[in-house]
Amino acid sequence: MKVVIVGGGAVGSSAAYHLATHPRFRGEIIVVERDPTYARASSMLSASGIRQQFSTPVSIRMSQYGLAFIRDAATALAVGGDAPLLAFKEHGYLFLASEAGRDVLRENVAVQRAEGADILLLDPAELSARFPWLSTEGLAAGAFGASGEGCFDGPAMLQALRRKARSLGVTYVAQAATGFVRQGETVAGVQLADGGVLACDTAVVSAGAWSGRVASWLGIDMPIVPRKRMIYVIACREKLPRCPLVIDPTGNWWRPEGATFLCGRSPGEGEPDPDEPPLDVTEDMFFDHVWPALAARVPAFEQVKIQSSWAGYYELNLFDHNGIVGRHPAVPNVVFAAGFSGHGMQHSPATGRGVAELVADGTFTTLDLSPLGWQRLLDGTPMWERNVV
């Protein structure tokens, strides 16, 4: 069997690695990646957090596998004795809610606890006791991941997956894919920018924020668009002991990063959020929205300084903010894996394993990812992910 994977970011490289290590796969694996520097790849520009605080069981279970994968990466992804260091910091996530959002927070925590996640539901007094630097004005509750949540070195994981996959015989082709060769309902090959064609028995679409464009080559409407998200690195004079990644009810977030903090937000309802804008960083977002919200929630943030900033693309699934993983009935030998709307990095291990199982076994054999399949889109029944950061 010959498998061609379009997109060599975290999801595509995870699929390549898991397929190469699958005990029942026999064949050739080729990854087509237009930019081996990954300069604009979401995998390299992510804030690289991992959490179990999702609103859907399948996403929680994917995070749990991702956590185990990250913890075991030094062994699983080692090449020739060179073990990757993913620098996992288990500082937790803290979702804050006003009175208007308390019921949803409680419902989410109930789902998370039912899946075995170590999540604490805290009232304002408990929040103040645990995080004395936090203002609880306007807060009704907070959900804190006491274990199994934090941040890691996402670029290091991407490079480790790629390096390990290549050591296992996976070929990476540094070209842009430009189309597919069809034979009836199946795809027989992937067209390249230089005019060449890579023949395949199975194709995988894992092109991140551009997966909707790739799907359109097959006449499939995949509602995934690139949306710019900016991250600011700020310095604060005061220490915030035991600071987790915090998501404020305003939608603004921050987390520690060494001696500094990362922070950002997604545009609010009614604010401009165009498809694939240039990755320029504008400080208006920080001064107009992010800083006021952070200073109101943490008095120490009243005096901060921007140290640096960058921007990357979310592969936003407009349908329900959840990933799309599986085959489309119109092209049965193509597996899609994209649209994670900001949580693709942490879910890339589970997604890659699921793709490998679909290719090698014809079905999911460990974690059932069928809730993320195409059927919900074809039926018009979204499975909304409510905890999008």
C-alpha positions in Angstrom: 0.0 0.0 0.0 1.2 3.5 -0.8 0.0 6.4 1.3 0.5 10.1 0.5 -0.1 12.6 3.3 -0.8 16.2 2.2 0.6 18.4 5.0 3.5 17.6 7.2 2.7 19.6 10.3 2.0 18.0 13.7 -1.1 16.1 12.5 0.4 14.9 9.3 3.7 13.9 10.9 1.9 12.2 13.7 -0.1 10.2 11.2 3.1 9.3 9.4 4.8 8.2 12.6 1.8 6.2 13.9 1.4 4.5 10.5 5.0 3.6 10.3 4.9 2.0 13.7 1.5 0.3 13.2 2.0 -3.5 13.5 -0.3 -4.3 10.6 0.8 -1.7 8.1 2.9 -2.7 5.2 3.7 -0.2 2.6 5.2 3.2 1.6 4.5 6.5 3.3 5.2 9.9 1.7 4.5 13.3 3.3 4.1 16.3 1.0 5.0 19.5 2.9 5.4 22.7 0.9 7.6 24.5 3.5 10.0 22.3 5.4 11.0 25.4 7.5 7.4 25.5 8.8 7.7 29.3 8.9 3.9 29.8 8.7 2.8 26.4 10.1 0.3 26.5 13.0 2.3 23.8 14.6 5.4 26.1 15.0 3.4 29.2 16.0 1.1 27.5 18.6 1.1 28.4 22.3 1.3 24.6 22.8 -0.9 23.9 25.7 -2.6 20.6 26.6 -5.7 20.4 28.7 -8.5 18.0 29.6 -11.0 20.8 30.1 -13.1 20.3 26.9 -16.9 20.0 26.7 -17.0 16.8 24.5 -15.8 13.3 25.8 -13.9 12.5 22.6 -11.8 15.7 22.9 -11.0 14.9 26.6 -9.9 11.3 25.7 -7.8 12.7 22.8 -6.0 15.0 25.3 -5.5 12.1 27.7 -3.7 10.2 25.0 -1.8 13.3 24.0 -0.6 13.7 27.6 0.6 10.2 27.8 2.4 10.6 24.5 4.1 13.8 25.5 5.3 12.2 28.8 6.7 9.2 26.9 8.1 11.1 24.0 11.7 11.0 25.2 11.5 7.2 24.7 9.1 6.8 21.8 10.5 9.5 19.6 14.2 8.9 20.3 16.4 8.5 17.3 19.9 6.9 17.7 20.0 7.7 21.4 19.0 11.3 20.8 15.9 11.9 23.0 13.7 14.9 22.4 12.9 17.2 25.3 9.4 18.5 25.2 9.7 20.5 28.4 6.2 19.7 29.7 5.2 22.1 32.5 2.2 20.8 34.5 0.8 24.2 35.7 -2.9 23.5 34.9 -5.6 25.5 33.2 -8.1 27.8 35.0 -11.4 28.6 33.3 -13.1 31.5 35.0 -16.9 32.1 34.8 -19.2 34.9 35.7 -22.7 34.2 36.9 -23.9 34.0 33.3 -21.4 31.2 32.5 -21.5 29.3 35.8 -24.0 26.6 34.7 -22.1 25.8 31.5 -18.9 25.6 33.5 -20.5 23.1 35.9 -21.8 21.1 33.0 -18.4 20.9 31.4 -16.7 19.9 34.7 -19.2 17.1 35.1 -18.3 15.8 31.7 -14.6 16.1 32.4 -14.8 14.3 35.8 -16.8 11.5 34.3 -13.9 10.9 31.9 -11.5 10.8 34.9 -10.0 14.3 34.6 -8.7 15.9 37.7 -10.7 19.1 37.6 -11.6 21.2 40.7 -14.7 23.4 40.7 -13.8 26.4 42.9 -16.0 29.2 44.3 -14.7 32.8 44.6 -13.4 32.3 48.1 -11.5 29.1 47.0 -10.1 30.9 44.0 -8.8 33.7 46.2 -7.2 31.3 48.6 -5.4 29.3 45.9 -4.5 32.3 43.7 -4.2 35.4 45.9 -3.0 37.6 43.1 -6.4 37.1 41.3 -9.2 39.5 41.5 -12.5 37.6 41.9 -14.7 40.6 41.2 -17.6 39.5 38.9 -16.6 35.8 39.1 -19.0 33.1 40.2 -16.7 30.0 39.8 -13.6 28.7 38.3 -12.5 25.2 37.0 -8.9 24.3 37.7 -7.0 21.3 36.3 -5.1 20.1 39.3 -3.1 17.6 37.2 -2.6 16.5 33.7 -2.7 20.0 32.1 -0.1 22.5 31.2 2.2 23.5 28.3 5.0 21.9 26.3 7.4 22.7 23.5 5.2 22.2 20.4 7.9 23.0 17.8 10.2 20.4 19.5 7.4 17.8 19.2 6.8 18.5 15.6 10.5 18.2 14.8 10.7 15.0 16.9 7.8 13.4 15.1 9.2 14.3 11.7 12.7 13.1 12.6 11.4 9.8 14.0 9.1 9.2 11.0 12.0 9.7 8.6 14.1 7.3 10.7 11.3 4.7 10.2 11.4 5.1 6.4 8.9 7.9 5.8 9.8 10.1 2.8 9.2 13.9 3.0 8.7 15.7 -0.3 9.3 19.5 -0.1 6.8 20.6 -2.6 3.3 22.1 -2.7 0.4 19.8 -3.6 -1.7 21.4 -6.3 -4.5 18.8 -6.9 -5.5 15.2 -7.1 -5.7 12.6 -9.9 -9.1 10.9 -9.9 -10.1 7.5 -11.2 -13.9 7.5 -10.8 -14.7 7.9 -7.1 -11.1 7.2 -5.9 -8.0 9.3 -5.8 -5.1 7.7 -7.7 -2.4 10.3 -7.1 -1.4 13.7 -5.7 -0.3 16.4 -8.1 2.7 18.5 -7.3 3.7 22.0 -8.2 6.5 20.8 -10.4 4.1 18.9 -12.6 4.9 15.5 -11.1 2.3 13.1 -9.6 2.7 10.9 -6.6 0.6 7.7 -7.1 -1.2 6.5 -4.0 -3.7 3.9 -2.8 -4.8 6.2 0.1 -4.4 9.9 0.5 -4.5 11.8 3.8 -5.5 15.5 3.9 -3.9 17.1 7.0 -3.1 20.5 5.5 -4.1 22.5 8.7 -5.6 25.8 8.0 -5.5 25.2 4.3 -7.4 21.8 4.4 -10.6 23.4 3.2 -8.8 24.6 0.0 -7.3 21.1 -0.5 -10.7 19.5 0.0 -12.2 21.8 -2.6 -9.9 20.1 -5.2 -12.1 17.1 -4.7 -15.3 19.1 -4.9 -15.9 18.8 -1.1 -17.0 21.7 1.1 -14.8 21.4 4.2 -15.7 24.5 6.3 -12.1 25.2 7.5 -10.6 28.6 7.2 -7.3 30.2 8.3 -8.0 32.8 11.0 -5.2 34.9 12.5 -4.5 34.8 16.2 -1.9 37.0 17.9 0.2 36.1 20.9 1.9 38.8 23.0 4.9 38.2 25.4 4.7 40.5 28.4 7.0 41.1 31.4 5.5 41.8 34.8 7.5 43.0 37.8 5.5 41.0 40.3 5.5 37.2 40.6 2.3 35.2 40.3 2.9 32.1 42.3 1.5 28.8 40.9 0.0 30.7 37.9 -1.8 28.3 35.5 -3.1 29.2 32.0 -6.0 31.4 32.8 -9.1 32.0 30.6 -11.1 35.0 31.7 -14.8 35.3 31.0 -13.9 38.1 28.6 -12.2 35.5 26.4 -8.7 36.9 27.1 -6.1 34.4 28.3 -2.6 34.3 29.7 0.0 31.8 31.0 3.5 31.9 32.4 6.4 31.4 30.1 9.7 31.4 32.1 10.1 34.9 33.6 7.4 36.3 31.2 3.8 35.7 30.3 2.1 34.8 27.0 -1.4 36.3 26.4 -4.0 36.8 23.7 -7.6 36.6 22.7 -9.9 35.6 19.8 -11.9 38.4 18.2 -15.3 38.9 19.9 -18.6 38.7 18.2 -19.0 41.5 15.6 -15.2 42.2 15.4 -13.4 41.7 12.1 -12.0 38.2 11.7 -11.1 37.8 8.0 -9.9 34.6 6.3 -6.1 34.3 5.9 -5.0 37.8 6.6 -1.3 38.7 6.7 0.5 37.5 9.8 1.3 41.0 10.9 0.9 41.7 14.6 -1.1 44.8 15.6 -0.7 46.2 19.1 -4.2 47.7 19.1 -5.6 44.4 20.1 -3.4 44.3 23.1 -4.0 47.9 24.3 -7.7 48.0 23.5 -8.8 44.5 24.7 -6.1 42.3 26.2 -4.3 44.5 28.6 -7.5 46.1 30.2 -9.0 42.7 30.8 -5.8 41.3 32.3 -5.2 44.4 34.5 -8.8 44.1 35.8 -8.3 40.5 36.7 -4.7 40.7 38.0 -3.7 44.0 39.6 -0.1 43.1 39.1 -0.7 43.3 35.3 -1.5 47.0 35.6 2.2 47.5 34.9 3.5 45.3 32.1 5.7 45.7 29.1 5.4 44.0 25.7 8.6 42.1 25.1 7.7 40.5 21.7 4.8 39.1 19.8 3.9 36.8 16.9 0.9 35.6 15.0 -0.3 32.3 13.5 -3.3 30.7 12.0 -6.1 28.8 13.7 -7.6 26.1 11.4 -11.1 27.2 12.4 -13.9 24.8 11.7 -16.8 27.1 11.2 -19.3 24.2 11.6 -18.7 23.4 15.3 -15.1 24.2 16.3 -14.3 20.4 16.5 -11.9 18.5 14.3 -13.0 16.5 11.2 -11.4 13.1 11.2 -12.4 10.3 8.8 -13.4 9.4 5.2 -15.9 11.3 3.1 -18.4 9.1 1.1 -17.5 10.9 -2.1 -13.9 9.8 -2.0 -13.6 6.6 0.1 -9.8 6.3 -0.2 -9.1 9.8 1.3 -8.8 10.3 5.1 -9.3 13.9 6.3 -7.8 15.1 9.6 -8.1 18.9 10.2 -10.2 21.7 11.7 -9.3 21.5 15.4 -9.8 25.3 15.9 -6.8 25.9 18.2 -6.4 22.5 19.9 -4.8 20.6 17.0 -1.3 20.5 18.5 -2.4 18.8 21.7 -4.7 16.4 19.8 -2.2 15.6 17.0 -1.0 12.4 18.7 -4.5 10.9 19.0 -5.4 12.2 15.6 -2.4 10.6 14.0 -3.0 7.3 15.7 -6.7 7.4 14.6 -5.7 8.1 10.9 -3.2 5.2 11.1 -5.9 2.9 12.3 -8.3 3.9 9.6 -5.6 3.3 6.9 -4.2 0.0 8.3 -7.3 -1.5 9.9 -10.2 0.2 8.2 -11.6 1.4 11.5 -10.7 3.0 14.8 -9.3 0.3 17.1 -8.2 2.2 20.2 -10.0 5.5 20.7 -13.2 5.8 18.7 -13.0 9.1 16.8 -16.1 8.5 14.8 -17.9 11.4 16.6 -15.5 13.6 14.6 -16.4 12.1 11.3 -18.1 13.7 8.3 -21.6 12.3 9.1 -22.4 15.2 11.5 -21.6 17.7 8.8 -23.6 15.8 6.2 -26.5 15.6 8.6 -26.2 19.2 9.7 -25.9 18.2 13.4 -22.9 20.1 14.9 -21.2 18.8 18.0 -20.1 22.1 19.4 -16.9 22.4 21.4 -17.7 25.1 24.0 -14.2 25.4 25.5 -12.4 27.1 22.6 -9.5 29.2 23.7 
